[in-house]
């Protein structure tokens, strides 16, 4: 708050969260890409992407 300001203010973060979404996505892509270029969906993301096991490829 500025000097003399009263009340409550919301804290804002870049990208709307406590992590850098772009960097996190790149890390998943680098670590889960197979030899065909497909990206395996990590087990931790399965609840958010039901029925999807891979992204990309043919």
Buried (B, 14 or more C-beta within 10 A) or exposed (E): EEEEEEEEEEEEEEEEEEEEEEEEEEEBEEEBBEEEEBBBBEEEEEEEEEEEEEBEEE
